[in-house]
Amino acid sequence: MVQVQGAATVDRLRDEIQGVRYRDATTTFCRLVAEEDRPLKDMIQEAIGAAAPYVQVPSHLMRLPSGEMRGVNYDHTILGWRGAISLMGELGGKRGILPNIQAMWYVPQGLNVWEQVVCEFPGHYARDGEQCNRQFPGPDEHVNRFDGPAWKPPKIYFRDHDPIEDGSVEDRLIRMNWAISEGDKAEAYGLFLGLAKDPGARTRLKDAILFAGITDLQDTIINRGGYQNIGHKALRARALVDIADYLGWDNAHDLIYTVVPDLGCSPRLYGLWTEISNICRMEIPKHAEIPKRSDKPLTERELDILTEAIVWGGPFDVNSAIMGFFKRGAGILDVGDAVMVCFQRYLIDVLEHPNAFLHPTHALDYMNVVQSWTRGYDNPHQVKAVFMGARFMNDTIRSNAIYPRDPKTALEPRWNYRTWADGIAIDQLLGVLKRHVLAQDAPRSCALVDSYLERTTERHDLLDTITYAACHWQNDPHVMRNCSSSLEEYRHNRTSRRDDIIRGYVKHQARYVKRALTHDCYQVFAEHFQPADA
């Protein structure tokens, strides 16, 4: 097809995505929505479809030439869209488009991750993670050719194929779950496609795919290298469910192609799931009858006990504490809410190094999937998933503790700035907070939030300020995913300490390492959509 020079078309968008011309693709995406009046939903669907054939990997483990193993995750493209879609309603209006522009910015950088790792294709992993330009510089040593554009077409590792529709719904759900567990990607994908065509089967299908993702979780990341998935299987499954609900299941073929085959990738890790299943069968044989909510939520003393277990204890301390809460009558969501707020004390009081946020906040996002699954579906295994989330959190904390503290990354205590924060007028404080989040000044950002929380009962504008500031950062879908998880869990949490979720949220967004320190993507957004703060 011959393109009109400068015209914004869907074909041009596809070419730019597949050519790793991410700046051009983002501009075209903005023009299609802002100037051509193409529905945002349609353009998201087109972008997912353009990337879908090129985001699979043969495995989530790669053996490097050195003989060591390296983990390979592709799914940040689809996780970015999931986070962006969920944040549209949070930010509202033109500002709600920004997370989608950030997701679009990343998509071309997330293709062919397997080849990026071995420096044979440009993108985020090749440019930043593997530092490929240092190993294989081009003719101009000052130009990073691994930033794009691509010098060859992207590669397809899994071919699309027809649905499988033989058998009852029950039979196919069982076969699908087994196929995922066994790593039979083609069978799992075909069965999912067939089931997704039946509107009457979709609730059970969504429950089944979330179950499949949640149960595949490593028992530990300590000294494991790439033999882990850090919750990504659950995050993929949640992304599939949420985006399909947004696009409409009849429009979800490319989305399914993006996600389902990958759920069966190796390594498939069910050791922790087996351990927790055995413990629950022995200790609480009627665990399937435990209610989601009870009239016996955790007391302040019990919240302290759980905080001690998760932050400073070991796996058996976590098991023991949670088992005790269930045995004395707490509900599944009661305990899950407590896990979420107790974990925040680690974010608030302990974490310092910007790189050290990565695994713990994956655990937070995994726990968000568990809680969302429990709120939205009825499944007899949901009690077990609460143990899984808490154990994952505790494991990431113990893993971080192995590494010595780096004095160069020490943070000043937030209370050093409390008097300063209290001296700022409440109607001026949120503007100051935004500036300090964007400056990645965690001590002052945290002091401002502490002051605001104690001086007012207002929370909506506070959360909006943190979220909008966070969405300025490009090249990292983790940011928007964590925004979505924190906001959702804050709104549903029923403990007396739910404000700690806000404290942990701002600490993360003002401290976690950013993949790029520029706001080029925000400038593209501002140019086309002209938000009030531009």
C-alpha positions in Angstrom: 0.0 0.0 0.0 1.4 3.4 -1.0 1.3 5.8 1.9 0.4 9.5 1.6 3.4 11.4 2.9 2.7 12.4 6.5 -0.8 10.8 6.6 -1.7 9.2 9.9 -3.1 5.8 9.0 -3.5 2.4 10.8 -1.2 0.8 8.2 1.4 3.4 9.0 1.0 2.7 12.7 1.5 -1.0 12.2 4.7 -0.4 10.1 6.1 1.9 12.7 5.4 -0.5 15.6 6.9 -3.5 13.8 9.9 -1.4 12.7 10.6 -0.3 16.3 10.1 3.3 15.4 8.5 4.0 18.7 8.6 7.8 18.6 6.9 7.8 15.2 4.4 5.2 16.2 3.4 7.2 19.3 3.0 10.3 17.2 0.9 8.4 14.7 -1.2 6.9 17.5 -1.9 10.4 18.9 -2.8 11.8 15.5 -5.2 9.0 14.8 -7.0 9.7 18.1 -6.7 13.5 18.3 -6.9 14.5 14.6 -8.6 11.7 12.8 -11.1 11.1 15.6 -10.4 7.4 15.6 -11.8 5.8 18.9 -9.1 5.2 21.4 -10.4 1.7 22.0 -10.0 0.9 18.3 -6.5 2.2 18.2 -5.5 0.2 21.3 -6.9 -2.9 19.6 -4.9 -2.1 16.5 -1.7 -1.6 18.4 -2.2 -4.9 20.3 -2.8 -6.7 17.0 0.3 -5.2 15.3 2.5 -6.5 18.1 0.8 -9.8 18.8 2.7 -12.1 16.4 6.1 -10.8 17.7 5.8 -11.0 21.5 6.1 -14.7 22.1 9.3 -16.3 23.4 10.3 -20.0 23.2 10.8 -20.1 26.9 11.1 -17.8 29.9 14.6 -19.3 30.4 17.5 -18.7 28.1 20.8 -20.5 28.5 23.5 -17.9 27.8 26.8 -18.6 26.0 28.4 -18.6 29.5 26.2 -21.5 30.5 24.2 -19.4 33.0 20.5 -19.0 32.8 18.7 -15.8 32.2 15.0 -15.0 32.6 13.1 -13.6 29.6 9.8 -11.9 30.0 8.0 -10.4 27.1 4.7 -9.3 28.6 5.4 -5.6 29.5 3.6 -4.6 26.3 0.3 -6.1 27.3 0.8 -5.2 31.0 1.2 -1.6 30.0 -2.2 -1.6 28.2 -3.9 -3.2 31.2 -2.5 -0.6 33.6 -3.3 2.3 31.2 -6.9 1.2 30.6 -7.5 0.9 34.3 -6.1 4.4 34.9 -8.3 6.2 32.4 -11.2 6.4 34.8 -8.9 7.3 37.6 -7.4 10.4 35.9 -10.3 11.3 33.7 -10.6 13.6 30.7 -7.6 14.3 28.6 -5.2 13.4 31.4 -6.7 9.9 31.3 -5.3 9.4 27.8 -1.7 9.8 29.0 -1.2 6.3 30.4 -2.3 4.9 27.0 0.2 7.1 25.2 2.9 5.7 27.6 1.8 2.2 26.8 1.9 2.9 23.1 5.4 4.4 23.5 6.7 1.1 25.0 5.0 -1.4 22.6 7.5 -1.2 19.7 10.4 -1.5 22.2 9.0 -4.8 23.6 9.0 -6.9 20.4 11.2 -10.0 19.8 12.5 -10.0 23.4 14.3 -13.3 22.8 16.4 -11.8 20.0 16.9 -8.5 22.0 18.6 -10.5 24.8 21.2 -11.8 22.3 21.6 -8.4 20.6 19.9 -9.3 17.3 17.0 -6.9 17.5 16.5 -3.4 18.9 14.3 -2.4 21.9 14.2 -1.8 25.6 16.0 -5.0 26.6 18.8 -4.7 24.0 19.3 -1.0 24.6 19.1 -0.8 28.4 19.2 -4.3 29.9 21.9 -5.9 27.8 23.7 -2.7 26.9 24.1 -4.2 23.4 25.6 -1.0 21.8 28.6 -1.4 24.1 29.1 -4.9 22.8 28.3 -4.2 19.1 28.5 -0.5 18.4 27.6 0.7 14.9 29.6 2.9 12.6 28.8 5.9 14.7 29.7 5.1 18.3 27.6 7.9 19.6 24.4 6.5 18.1 22.7 3.6 19.9 21.5 1.5 17.1 19.6 -0.8 19.5 17.2 2.1 20.2 15.7 1.4 16.8 14.7 1.3 14.0 14.8 -2.4 13.3 17.3 -3.5 10.6 15.3 -6.8 9.9 11.7 -7.9 10.3 10.6 -9.2 13.7 10.5 -13.0 14.2 7.4 -15.1 15.0 7.9 -17.9 17.6 4.3 -19.1 17.8 1.9 -19.3 14.9 -1.7 -18.4 15.2 -4.2 -21.3 14.5 -7.8 -22.2 14.7 -9.9 -22.8 17.9 -10.6 -26.2 19.4 -14.3 -26.6 20.0 -14.9 -30.3 20.6 -16.1 -31.5 24.0 -18.2 -30.0 26.8 -17.3 -26.7 28.4 -16.3 -28.6 31.6 -14.1 -31.0 29.6 -12.4 -28.2 27.7 -11.7 -26.1 30.8 -10.0 -29.2 32.4 -8.0 -29.9 29.3 -7.0 -26.2 29.0 -5.7 -26.0 32.5 -3.8 -29.3 32.1 -2.3 -28.1 28.7 -1.0 -25.0 30.4 0.5 -27.0 33.2 2.1 -29.4 30.7 3.4 -26.6 28.5 1.3 -27.6 25.5 0.9 -24.1 24.2 -1.0 -25.0 21.0 -3.6 -27.1 22.8 -4.1 -24.4 25.5 -4.4 -21.6 23.0 -6.9 -23.5 20.7 -9.1 -24.5 23.7 -9.1 -20.9 25.0 -10.1 -19.6 21.6 -13.0 -22.1 21.4 -14.3 -21.3 24.9 -14.0 -17.6 24.4 -16.5 -17.8 21.5 -19.2 -18.9 23.9 -20.6 -16.0 26.0 -22.1 -18.4 28.4 -18.6 -19.9 29.2 -16.7 -16.7 29.7 -17.1 -16.3 33.4 -15.8 -19.8 34.0 -13.1 -19.2 31.4 -11.9 -16.0 33.1 -11.9 -17.8 36.5 -9.9 -20.7 35.0 -7.2 -18.5 33.4 -6.7 -16.5 36.5 -6.4 -19.7 38.5 -3.8 -21.0 36.0 -1.8 -17.8 36.3 -2.0 -17.5 40.1 -0.9 -21.1 40.8 2.2 -20.8 38.7 4.6 -19.1 41.1 8.1 -19.9 42.3 8.6 -20.9 45.9 11.6 -18.6 46.1 13.6 -16.1 44.1 16.6 -16.4 46.4 19.7 -17.6 44.4 17.4 -18.6 41.5 18.6 -16.4 38.7 16.1 -16.9 35.8 14.3 -19.9 37.4 11.4 -17.8 38.5 8.5 -15.8 37.0 8.0 -13.2 39.8 4.2 -13.3 39.4 4.1 -12.6 35.7 1.9 -15.5 34.9 -0.8 -14.1 37.1 -0.3 -10.6 35.8 -0.6 -11.8 32.2 -3.9 -13.6 33.0 -5.3 -10.5 34.7 -4.3 -8.4 31.7 -6.1 -10.8 29.3 -9.3 -10.7 31.4 -9.4 -7.0 31.9 -8.5 -5.9 28.4 -10.9 -8.4 26.8 -13.7 -7.0 29.0 -12.7 -3.5 27.8 -12.4 -4.3 24.1 -15.2 -6.8 24.0 -14.5 -10.5 23.8 -15.5 -10.6 20.1 -12.6 -8.2 19.5 -10.1 -10.0 21.6 -8.5 -12.5 19.3 -5.1 -10.7 19.0 -5.1 -10.2 22.8 -5.6 -13.9 23.3 -2.9 -14.7 20.8 -0.6 -12.3 22.9 -1.2 -13.9 26.3 -2.5 -17.5 26.3 0.4 -19.4 24.5 2.9 -17.8 26.9 1.2 -19.0 30.0 2.5 -22.5 29.1 6.1 -21.3 28.7 8.8 -23.0 30.8 9.6 -22.8 33.6 6.3 -23.8 35.1 6.6 -23.7 38.8 4.0 -25.4 41.1 6.1 -26.2 44.2 4.7 -23.4 46.3 1.2 -24.2 45.2 1.6 -27.8 46.2 3.0 -26.9 49.6 0.2 -24.5 50.4 -2.4 -27.0 49.1 -1.0 -29.7 51.4 -0.9 -27.4 54.4 -4.5 -26.3 53.9 -5.7 -29.8 53.4 -4.2 -30.8 56.7 -4.8 -27.7 58.8 -8.1 -26.4 57.5 -9.8 -29.2 55.6 -12.9 -27.1 55.1 -11.0 -24.2 53.6 -13.4 -24.1 50.7 -16.2 -23.0 53.1 -14.3 -20.0 54.5 -16.3 -16.8 53.6 -14.8 -13.9 51.7 -15.7 -11.5 54.5 -16.5 -12.2 58.1 -17.5 -10.2 61.2 -14.0 -11.0 62.6 -11.5 -8.9 60.7 -7.9 -8.7 62.0 -7.3 -6.7 65.2 -4.6 -4.1 65.6 -2.5 -6.7 67.5 -3.0 -9.2 64.7 -1.9 -6.6 62.2 1.3 -6.2 64.2 1.9 -9.9 64.3 1.4 -10.3 60.5 3.7 -7.3 59.8 6.4 -8.9 61.9 6.0 -12.2 60.1 6.0 -10.7 56.6 8.7 -8.1 57.0 11.1 -9.7 59.5 10.1 -13.4 59.7 10.5 -16.4 57.5 8.1 -18.6 55.4 6.9 -20.7 58.3 6.2 -17.6 60.4 4.0 -16.3 57.5 2.2 -19.6 57.2 1.6 -19.8 60.9 0.2 -16.3 61.3 -2.2 -16.6 58.4 -3.4 -20.1 59.3 -4.2 -18.8 62.8 -6.4 -16.0 61.4 -8.3 -18.4 59.2 -8.8 -20.9 62.0 -10.3 -18.3 64.3 -12.8 -17.1 61.7 -11.3 -14.3 59.6 -12.5 -14.1 56.0 -10.4 -14.5 52.8 -10.5 -10.8 51.9 -10.1 -9.8 55.6 -6.7 -11.6 55.6 -5.8 -10.4 52.1 -6.5 -6.8 53.1 -4.2 -7.3 56.1 -1.4 -8.8 54.0 -1.5 -5.7 51.7 -1.2 -3.1 54.4 1.3 -5.0 56.5 3.6 -5.3 53.5 3.5 -1.5 53.1 5.7 -1.1 56.2 8.6 -2.6 54.2 8.1 -0.1 51.4 7.7 2.8 53.8 10.3 2.1 56.5 13.0 -0.2 55.0 13.5 0.1 51.2 16.1 2.5 50.1 18.0 1.4 46.9 15.9 2.3 43.8 16.6 -1.0 42.2 15.4 -2.9 45.2 11.8 -2.0 44.7 11.4 -4.2 41.6 10.7 -7.7 43.1 8.8 -6.5 46.1 6.4 -4.4 44.0 5.9 -7.4 41.7 4.7 -9.2 44.8 2.3 -6.4 45.5 1.0 -6.6 42.0 0.6 -10.4 42.3 -1.3 -9.9 45.6 -3.6 -7.4 43.8 -4.5 -10.1 41.2 -5.3 -12.5 44.1 -7.5 -10.0 45.8 -9.2 -9.0 42.5 -9.8 -12.7 41.7 -11.3 -13.3 45.2 -13.6 -10.2 44.9 -14.8 -11.1 41.4 -15.1 -14.9 41.3 -16.1 -17.9 43.4 -13.4 -20.5 43.5 -12.7 -23.1 46.3 -8.9 -22.4 46.1 -8.9 -18.7 46.9 -7.8 -19.2 50.6 -4.6 -20.8 49.3 -3.9 -17.8 47.1 -3.7 -15.5 50.1 -0.9 -17.7 51.5 0.8 -17.5 48.1 0.8 -13.7 47.9 2.1 -13.3 51.5 4.8 -15.8 50.9 5.9 -14.1 47.7 6.1 -10.8 49.6 8.1 -12.3 52.4 10.5 -14.0 49.9 11.3 -10.8 48.0 12.0 -9.1 51.3 14.4 -11.9 52.4 16.0 -11.9 48.9 16.7 -8.2 49.1 18.2 -8.6 52.6 21.0 -10.8 51.2 22.6 -7.8 49.5 24.6 -5.4 51.6 23.2 -1.9 52.1 24.7 0.6 49.8 25.6 3.8 51.8 25.5 5.8 48.6 21.8 5.2 48.2 20.8 5.8 51.8 17.7 8.0 52.2 17.3 10.8 54.7 14.4 10.0 57.1 11.1 11.5 55.9 10.5 12.9 59.4 13.4 15.3 58.9 11.1 17.2 56.5 7.9 17.0 58.5 8.1 20.5 60.0 8.8 21.8 56.5 5.8 19.9 55.1 3.5 21.0 57.9 4.4 24.6 57.0 2.9 24.4 53.5 -0.7 25.5 53.2 -3.0 22.5 52.5 -4.3 24.1 49.3 -0.7 24.4 48.0 0.6 21.1 49.2 -0.4 18.8 46.3 1.3 21.1 43.7 4.5 20.8 45.8 4.1 17.1 46.1 3.8 16.7 42.3 7.1 18.6 41.8 8.9 16.4 44.4 7.6 13.1 42.9 8.8 14.3 39.5 12.1 15.2 41.1 12.4 11.7 42.5 12.7 13.2 46.0 11.3 10.4 48.2 12.0 11.9 51.7 10.2 15.1 50.9 7.4 13.4 49.0 6.8 11.0 51.9 6.8 13.8 54.4 4.3 15.8 52.3 2.0 12.8 52.2 2.3 12.1 55.9 1.4 15.7 56.6 -1.6 15.7 54.1 -3.0 12.5 55.5 -3.0 13.9 59.1 -4.4 17.3 58.2 -7.3 16.3 56.0 -9.7 13.5 55.2 -9.5 14.2 51.5 -7.9 11.3 49.5 -9.1 11.5 45.9 -7.0 14.5 44.9 -4.0 13.2 46.7 -4.2 9.9 44.8 -4.8 11.7 41.6 -1.7 13.8 42.1 0.6 10.9 42.7 -0.8 8.9 39.8 -0.6 11.7 37.3 3.0 12.5 38.3 3.9 8.8 38.0 2.4 8.6 34.5 5.0 11.1 33.2 7.7 8.4 33.3 8.3 6.5 30.1 9.7 3.2 29.0 8.4 1.3 32.0 5.0 -0.3 32.2 5.7 -1.4 35.8 4.9 2.2 36.8 1.3 2.2 35.6 0.8 -1.4 36.8 1.7 -0.4 40.3 -0.4 2.7 40.1 -3.4 0.5 39.2 -2.7 -2.1 41.9 -2.2 0.5 44.7 -5.4 2.5 43.8 -7.5 -0.6 43.5 -6.4 -2.1 46.8 -6.7 1.2 48.6 -10.3 1.6 47.5 -11.2 -1.9 48.6 -9.2 -2.2 51.8 -11.2 -2.4 55.0 -8.4 -2.3 57.6 -7.7 0.6 59.9 -4.3 1.1 58.2 -5.3 1.5 54.6 -3.7 4.9 54.4 -0.4 3.1 54.6 -1.1 1.9 51.0 -0.9 5.6 50.0 2.4 6.0 52.0 3.9 3.0 50.3 2.6 4.1 46.9 4.2 7.6 47.0 7.5 6.1 48.3 7.6 3.7 45.3 6.7 6.3 42.7 9.3 8.8 44.1 12.1 6.3 44.5 11.8 3.2 42.3 14.4 3.3 39.5 13.1 4.8 36.3 14.0 3.4 32.9 14.3 6.9 31.4 14.7 10.2 33.2 13.3 12.3 30.4 9.6 13.0 29.7 9.6 12.8 25.9 6.5 10.7 25.7 4.6 13.2 28.0 5.6 16.0 25.6 4.1 14.1 22.6 0.9 13.6 24.6 0.8 17.3 25.7 1.4 18.5 22.1 -1.6 16.5 20.8 -4.1 16.6 23.7 -3.1 19.9 25.4 -3.9 19.1 29.1 -4.4 22.0 31.4 -1.0 21.6 33.0 0.9 21.4 29.7 
